[in-house]
Amino acid sequence: MDDLKQLDKYAFQVLTMFREGYSSRQIAQQFHLSYKTVKDIVERFSH
């Protein structure tokens, strides 16, 4: 599945920005991802 590869590619950067206080919407715009994708990444990797 292509989505998982894409998530892995962005996960580190997305999580780094998230920890620095960026909102999910800002991150989504930054990487041209959907808001849902960013939320999925954060939920999956922040446990």
mmCIF file of the N, C-alpha and C atoms, coordinates in Angstrom:
data_MODEL
# 
_entry.id   MODEL 
# 
loop_
_atom_site.group_PDB 
_atom_site.id 
_atom_site.type_symbol 
_atom_site.label_atom_id 
_atom_site.label_alt_id 
_atom_site.label_comp_id 
_atom_site.label_asym_id 
_atom_site.label_entity_id 
_atom_site.label_seq_id 
_atom_site.pdbx_PDB_ins_code 
_atom_site.Cartn_x 
_atom_site.Cartn_y 
_atom_site.Cartn_z 
_atom_site.occupancy 
_atom_site.B_iso_or_equiv 
_atom_site.pdbx_formal_charge 
_atom_site.auth_seq_id 
_atom_site.auth_comp_id 
_atom_site.auth_asym_id 
_atom_site.auth_atom_id 
_atom_site.pdbx_PDB_model_num 
ATOM 1   N N  . MET A 1 1  ? 0.833  -1.195 0.000  1.00 0.00 ? 1  MET A N  1 
ATOM 2   C CA . MET A 1 1  ? 0.000  0.000  0.000  1.00 0.00 ? 1  MET A CA 1 
ATOM 3   C C  . MET A 1 1  ? 0.873  1.251  0.000  1.00 0.00 ? 1  MET A C  1 
ATOM 4   N N  . ASP A 1 2  ? 0.592  2.126  -0.901 1.00 0.00 ? 2  ASP A N  1 
ATOM 5   C CA . ASP A 1 2  ? 1.391  3.332  -1.091 1.00 0.00 ? 2  ASP A CA 1 
ATOM 6   C C  . ASP A 1 2  ? 1.329  4.269  0.116  1.00 0.00 ? 2  ASP A C  1 
ATOM 7   N N  . ASP A 1 3  ? 0.173  4.335  0.752  1.00 0.00 ? 3  ASP A N  1 
ATOM 8   C CA . ASP A 1 3  ? -0.030 5.251  1.874  1.00 0.00 ? 3  ASP A CA 1 
ATOM 9   C C  . ASP A 1 3  ? 0.969  5.041  3.002  1.00 0.00 ? 3  ASP A C  1 
ATOM 10  N N  . LEU A 1 4  ? 1.231  3.788  3.312  1.00 0.00 ? 4  LEU A N  1 
ATOM 11  C CA . LEU A 1 4  ? 2.128  3.505  4.431  1.00 0.00 ? 4  LEU A CA 1 
ATOM 12  C C  . LEU A 1 4  ? 3.537  4.003  4.161  1.00 0.00 ? 4  LEU A C  1 
ATOM 13  N N  . LYS A 1 5  ? 3.996  3.811  2.942  1.00 0.00 ? 5  LYS A N  1 
ATOM 14  C CA . LYS A 1 5  ? 5.324  4.322  2.587  1.00 0.00 ? 5  LYS A CA 1 
ATOM 15  C C  . LYS A 1 5  ? 5.362  5.838  2.736  1.00 0.00 ? 5  LYS A C  1 
ATOM 16  N N  . GLN A 1 6  ? 4.295  6.468  2.299  1.00 0.00 ? 6  GLN A N  1 
ATOM 17  C CA . GLN A 1 6  ? 4.227  7.924  2.395  1.00 0.00 ? 6  GLN A CA 1 
ATOM 18  C C  . GLN A 1 6  ? 4.221  8.351  3.864  1.00 0.00 ? 6  GLN A C  1 
ATOM 19  N N  . LEU A 1 7  ? 3.485  7.635  4.692  1.00 0.00 ? 7  LEU A N  1 
ATOM 20  C CA . LEU A 1 7  ? 3.450  7.968  6.118  1.00 0.00 ? 7  LEU A CA 1 
ATOM 21  C C  . LEU A 1 7  ? 4.836  7.870  6.726  1.00 0.00 ? 7  LEU A C  1 
ATOM 22  N N  . ASP A 1 8  ? 5.543  6.789  6.418  1.00 0.00 ? 8  ASP A N  1 
ATOM 23  C CA . ASP A 1 8  ? 6.887  6.622  6.964  1.00 0.00 ? 8  ASP A CA 1 
ATOM 24  C C  . ASP A 1 8  ? 7.795  7.763  6.523  1.00 0.00 ? 8  ASP A C  1 
ATOM 25  N N  . LYS A 1 9  ? 7.653  8.142  5.270  1.00 0.00 ? 9  LYS A N  1 
ATOM 26  C CA . LYS A 1 9  ? 8.495  9.188  4.708  1.00 0.00 ? 9  LYS A CA 1 
ATOM 27  C C  . LYS A 1 9  ? 8.304  10.506 5.462  1.00 0.00 ? 9  LYS A C  1 
ATOM 28  N N  . TYR A 1 10 ? 7.071  10.791 5.837  1.00 0.00 ? 10 TYR A N  1 
ATOM 29  C CA . TYR A 1 10 ? 6.769  12.069 6.463  1.00 0.00 ? 10 TYR A CA 1 
ATOM 30  C C  . TYR A 1 10 ? 6.707  12.007 7.984  1.00 0.00 ? 10 TYR A C  1 
ATOM 31  N N  . ALA A 1 11 ? 6.599  10.805 8.533  1.00 0.00 ? 11 ALA A N  1 
ATOM 32  C CA . ALA A 1 11 ? 6.292  10.670 9.958  1.00 0.00 ? 11 ALA A CA 1 
ATOM 33  C C  . ALA A 1 11 ? 7.269  11.434 10.845 1.00 0.00 ? 11 ALA A C  1 
ATOM 34  N N  . PHE A 1 12 ? 8.561  11.273 10.591 1.00 0.00 ? 12 PHE A N  1 
ATOM 35  C CA . PHE A 1 12 ? 9.544  11.912 11.465 1.00 0.00 ? 12 PHE A CA 1 
ATOM 36  C C  . PHE A 1 12 ? 9.398  13.436 11.434 1.00 0.00 ? 12 PHE A C  1 
ATOM 37  N N  . GLN A 1 13 ? 9.277  13.994 10.223 1.00 0.00 ? 13 GLN A N  1 
ATOM 38  C CA . GLN A 1 13 ? 9.152  15.446 10.090 1.00 0.00 ? 13 GLN A CA 1 
ATOM 39  C C  . GLN A 1 13 ? 7.841  15.944 10.680 1.00 0.00 ? 13 GLN A C  1 
ATOM 40  N N  . VAL A 1 14 ? 6.775  15.200 10.426 1.00 0.00 ? 14 VAL A N  1 
ATOM 41  C CA . VAL A 1 14 ? 5.467  15.595 10.945 1.00 0.00 ? 14 VAL A CA 1 
ATOM 42  C C  . VAL A 1 14 ? 5.489  15.615 12.469 1.00 0.00 ? 14 VAL A C  1 
ATOM 43  N N  . LEU A 1 15 ? 6.023  14.554 13.059 1.00 0.00 ? 15 LEU A N  1 
ATOM 44  C CA . LEU A 1 15 ? 6.050  14.471 14.520 1.00 0.00 ? 15 LEU A CA 1 
ATOM 45  C C  . LEU A 1 15 ? 6.952  15.534 15.122 1.00 0.00 ? 15 LEU A C  1 
ATOM 46  N N  . THR A 1 16 ? 8.059  15.814 14.457 1.00 0.00 ? 16 THR A N  1 
ATOM 47  C CA . THR A 1 16 ? 8.959  16.856 14.951 1.00 0.00 ? 16 THR A CA 1 
ATOM 48  C C  . THR A 1 16 ? 8.241  18.201 14.980 1.00 0.00 ? 16 THR A C  1 
ATOM 49  N N  . MET A 1 17 ? 7.559  18.530 13.899 1.00 0.00 ? 17 MET A N  1 
ATOM 50  C CA . MET A 1 17 ? 6.828  19.798 13.849 1.00 0.00 ? 17 MET A CA 1 
ATOM 51  C C  . MET A 1 17 ? 5.712  19.814 14.879 1.00 0.00 ? 17 MET A C  1 
ATOM 52  N N  . PHE A 1 18 ? 5.041  18.670 15.041 1.00 0.00 ? 18 PHE A N  1 
ATOM 53  C CA . PHE A 1 18 ? 3.940  18.589 15.997 1.00 0.00 ? 18 PHE A CA 1 
ATOM 54  C C  . PHE A 1 18 ? 4.445  18.874 17.410 1.00 0.00 ? 18 PHE A C  1 
ATOM 55  N N  . ARG A 1 19 ? 5.592  18.298 17.745 1.00 0.00 ? 19 ARG A N  1 
ATOM 56  C CA . ARG A 1 19 ? 6.170  18.518 19.078 1.00 0.00 ? 19 ARG A CA 1 
ATOM 57  C C  . ARG A 1 19 ? 6.624  19.956 19.272 1.00 0.00 ? 19 ARG A C  1 
ATOM 58  N N  . GLU A 1 20 ? 6.962  20.621 18.170 1.00 0.00 ? 20 GLU A N  1 
ATOM 59  C CA . GLU A 1 20 ? 7.380  22.019 18.254 1.00 0.00 ? 20 GLU A CA 1 
ATOM 60  C C  . GLU A 1 20 ? 6.184  22.959 18.350 1.00 0.00 ? 20 GLU A C  1 
ATOM 61  N N  . GLY A 1 21 ? 4.989  22.391 18.307 1.00 0.00 ? 21 GLY A N  1 
ATOM 62  C CA . GLY A 1 21 ? 3.801  23.195 18.550 1.00 0.00 ? 21 GLY A CA 1 
ATOM 63  C C  . GLY A 1 21 ? 3.015  23.598 17.317 1.00 0.00 ? 21 GLY A C  1 
ATOM 64  N N  . TYR A 1 22 ? 3.398  23.085 16.158 1.00 0.00 ? 22 TYR A N  1 
ATOM 65  C CA . TYR A 1 22 ? 2.605  23.369 14.964 1.00 0.00 ? 22 TYR A CA 1 
ATOM 66  C C  . TYR A 1 22 ? 1.290  22.606 15.035 1.00 0.00 ? 22 TYR A C  1 
ATOM 67  N N  . SER A 1 23 ? 0.248  23.182 14.468 1.00 0.00 ? 23 SER A N  1 
ATOM 68  C CA . SER A 1 23 ? -1.029 22.476 14.434 1.00 0.00 ? 23 SER A CA 1 
ATOM 69  C C  . SER A 1 23 ? -1.028 21.457 13.298 1.00 0.00 ? 23 SER A C  1 
ATOM 70  N N  . SER A 1 24 ? -1.919 20.497 13.405 1.00 0.00 ? 24 SER A N  1 
ATOM 71  C CA . SER A 1 24 ? -2.029 19.480 12.354 1.00 0.00 ? 24 SER A CA 1 
ATOM 72  C C  . SER A 1 24 ? -2.325 20.119 11.003 1.00 0.00 ? 24 SER A C  1 
ATOM 73  N N  . ARG A 1 25 ? -3.133 21.163 10.999 1.00 0.00 ? 25 ARG A N  1 
ATOM 74  C CA . ARG A 1 25 ? -3.465 21.830 9.730  1.00 0.00 ? 25 ARG A CA 1 
ATOM 75  C C  . ARG A 1 25 ? -2.245 22.497 9.110  1.00 0.00 ? 25 ARG A C  1 
ATOM 76  N N  . GLN A 1 26 ? -1.433 23.141 9.945  1.00 0.00 ? 26 GLN A N  1 
ATOM 77  C CA . GLN A 1 26 ? -0.212 23.772 9.424  1.00 0.00 ? 26 GLN A CA 1 
ATOM 78  C C  . GLN A 1 26 ? 0.714  22.724 8.823  1.00 0.00 ? 26 GLN A C  1 
ATOM 79  N N  . ILE A 1 27 ? 0.838  21.603 9.513  1.00 0.00 ? 27 ILE A N  1 
ATOM 80  C CA . ILE A 1 27 ? 1.716  20.535 9.038  1.00 0.00 ? 27 ILE A CA 1 
ATOM 81  C C  . ILE A 1 27 ? 1.186  19.972 7.719  1.00 0.00 ? 27 ILE A C  1 
ATOM 82  N N  . ALA A 1 28 ? -0.110 19.765 7.647  1.00 0.00 ? 28 ALA A N  1 
ATOM 83  C CA . ALA A 1 28 ? -0.713 19.233 6.426  1.00 0.00 ? 28 ALA A CA 1 
ATOM 84  C C  . ALA A 1 28 ? -0.405 20.141 5.237  1.00 0.00 ? 28 ALA A C  1 
ATOM 85  N N  . GLN A 1 29 ? -0.517 21.451 5.437  1.00 0.00 ? 29 GLN A N  1 
ATOM 86  C CA . GLN A 1 29 ? -0.221 22.388 4.353  1.00 0.00 ? 29 GLN A CA 1 
ATOM 87  C C  . GLN A 1 29 ? 1.254  22.337 3.985  1.00 0.00 ? 29 GLN A C  1 
ATOM 88  N N  . GLN A 1 30 ? 2.103  22.256 4.983  1.00 0.00 ? 30 GLN A N  1 
ATOM 89  C CA . GLN A 1 30 ? 3.549  22.251 4.759  1.00 0.00 ? 30 GLN A CA 1 
ATOM 90  C C  . GLN A 1 30 ? 3.962  21.103 3.834  1.00 0.00 ? 30 GLN A C  1 
ATOM 91  N N  . PHE A 1 31 ? 3.392  19.919 4.059  1.00 0.00 ? 31 PHE A N  1 
ATOM 92  C CA . PHE A 1 31 ? 3.801  18.734 3.297  1.00 0.00 ? 31 PHE A CA 1 
ATOM 93  C C  . PHE A 1 31 ? 2.803  18.349 2.212  1.00 0.00 ? 31 PHE A C  1 
ATOM 94  N N  . HIS A 1 32 ? 1.790  19.204 2.004  1.00 0.00 ? 32 HIS A N  1 
ATOM 95  C CA . HIS A 1 32 ? 0.753  18.905 1.009  1.00 0.00 ? 32 HIS A CA 1 
ATOM 96  C C  . HIS A 1 32 ? 0.093  17.561 1.297  1.00 0.00 ? 32 HIS A C  1 
ATOM 97  N N  . LEU A 1 33 ? -0.155 17.320 2.567  1.00 0.00 ? 33 LEU A N  1 
ATOM 98  C CA . LEU A 1 33 ? -0.866 16.113 2.984  1.00 0.00 ? 33 LEU A CA 1 
ATOM 99  C C  . LEU A 1 33 ? -2.278 16.506 3.388  1.00 0.00 ? 33 LEU A C  1 
ATOM 100 N N  . SER A 1 34 ? -3.147 15.518 3.448  1.00 0.00 ? 34 SER A N  1 
ATOM 101 C CA . SER A 1 34 ? -4.476 15.808 3.962  1.00 0.00 ? 34 SER A CA 1 
ATOM 102 C C  . SER A 1 34 ? -4.409 15.906 5.484  1.00 0.00 ? 34 SER A C  1 
ATOM 103 N N  . TYR A 1 35 ? -5.337 16.658 6.039  1.00 0.00 ? 35 TYR A N  1 
ATOM 104 C CA . TYR A 1 35 ? -5.421 16.806 7.494  1.00 0.00 ? 35 TYR A CA 1 
ATOM 105 C C  . TYR A 1 35 ? -5.565 15.438 8.152  1.00 0.00 ? 35 TYR A C  1 
ATOM 106 N N  . LYS A 1 36 ? -6.386 14.587 7.544  1.00 0.00 ? 36 LYS A N  1 
ATOM 107 C CA . LYS A 1 36 ? -6.603 13.242 8.089  1.00 0.00 ? 36 LYS A CA 1 
ATOM 108 C C  . LYS A 1 36 ? -5.296 12.449 8.129  1.00 0.00 ? 36 LYS A C  1 
ATOM 109 N N  . THR A 1 37 ? -4.498 12.558 7.096  1.00 0.00 ? 37 THR A N  1 
ATOM 110 C CA . THR A 1 37 ? -3.224 11.837 7.060  1.00 0.00 ? 37 THR A CA 1 
ATOM 111 C C  . THR A 1 37 ? -2.320 12.278 8.200  1.00 0.00 ? 37 THR A C  1 
ATOM 112 N N  . VAL A 1 38 ? -2.251 13.582 8.420  1.00 0.00 ? 38 VAL A N  1 
ATOM 113 C CA . VAL A 1 38 ? -1.420 14.104 9.513  1.00 0.00 ? 38 VAL A CA 1 
ATOM 114 C C  . VAL A 1 38 ? -1.935 13.592 10.852 1.00 0.00 ? 38 VAL A C  1 
ATOM 115 N N  . LYS A 1 39 ? -3.251 13.632 11.043 1.00 0.00 ? 39 LYS A N  1 
ATOM 116 C CA . LYS A 1 39 ? -3.817 13.127 12.294 1.00 0.00 ? 39 LYS A CA 1 
ATOM 117 C C  . LYS A 1 39 ? -3.495 11.653 12.477 1.00 0.00 ? 39 LYS A C  1 
ATOM 118 N N  . ASP A 1 40 ? -3.591 10.879 11.404 1.00 0.00 ? 40 ASP A N  1 
ATOM 119 C CA . ASP A 1 40 ? -3.272 9.446  11.471 1.00 0.00 ? 40 ASP A CA 1 
ATOM 120 C C  . ASP A 1 40 ? -1.825 9.231  11.900 1.00 0.00 ? 40 ASP A C  1 
ATOM 121 N N  . ILE A 1 41 ? -0.914 10.003 11.321 1.00 0.00 ? 41 ILE A N  1 
ATOM 122 C CA . ILE A 1 41 ? 0.501  9.876  11.675 1.00 0.00 ? 41 ILE A CA 1 
ATOM 123 C C  . ILE A 1 41 ? 0.692  10.173 13.156 1.00 0.00 ? 41 ILE A C  1 
ATOM 124 N N  . VAL A 1 42 ? 0.129  11.284 13.602 1.00 0.00 ? 42 VAL A N  1 
ATOM 125 C CA . VAL A 1 42 ? 0.308  11.691 14.999 1.00 0.00 ? 42 VAL A CA 1 
ATOM 126 C C  . VAL A 1 42 ? -0.264 10.635 15.936 1.00 0.00 ? 42 VAL A C  1 
ATOM 127 N N  . GLU A 1 43 ? -1.454 10.133 15.616 1.00 0.00 ? 43 GLU A N  1 
ATOM 128 C CA . GLU A 1 43 ? -2.076 9.124  16.476 1.00 0.00 ? 43 GLU A CA 1 
ATOM 129 C C  . GLU A 1 43 ? -1.273 7.832  16.478 1.00 0.00 ? 43 GLU A C  1 
ATOM 130 N N  . ARG A 1 44 ? -0.771 7.449  15.329 1.00 0.00 ? 44 ARG A N  1 
ATOM 131 C CA . ARG A 1 44 ? -0.060 6.180  15.225 1.00 0.00 ? 44 ARG A CA 1 
ATOM 132 C C  . ARG A 1 44 ? 1.275  6.209  15.957 1.00 0.00 ? 44 ARG A C  1 
ATOM 133 N N  . PHE A 1 45 ? 1.976  7.332  15.893 1.00 0.00 ? 45 PHE A N  1 
ATOM 134 C CA . PHE A 1 45 ? 3.347  7.358  16.390 1.00 0.00 ? 45 PHE A CA 1 
ATOM 135 C C  . PHE A 1 45 ? 3.517  8.047  17.733 1.00 0.00 ? 45 PHE A C  1 
ATOM 136 N N  . SER A 1 46 ? 2.460  8.601  18.287 1.00 0.00 ? 46 SER A N  1 
ATOM 137 C CA . SER A 1 46 ? 2.633  9.347  19.535 1.00 0.00 ? 46 SER A CA 1 
ATOM 138 C C  . SER A 1 46 ? 2.236  8.537  20.766 1.00 0.00 ? 46 SER A C  1 
ATOM 139 N N  . HIS A 1 47 ? 2.058  7.243  20.622 1.00 0.00 ? 47 HIS A N  1 
ATOM 140 C CA . HIS A 1 47 ? 1.669  6.422  21.781 1.00 0.00 ? 47 HIS A CA 1 
ATOM 141 C C  . HIS A 1 47 ? 2.886  5.972  22.560 1.00 0.00 ? 47 HIS A C  1 
# 
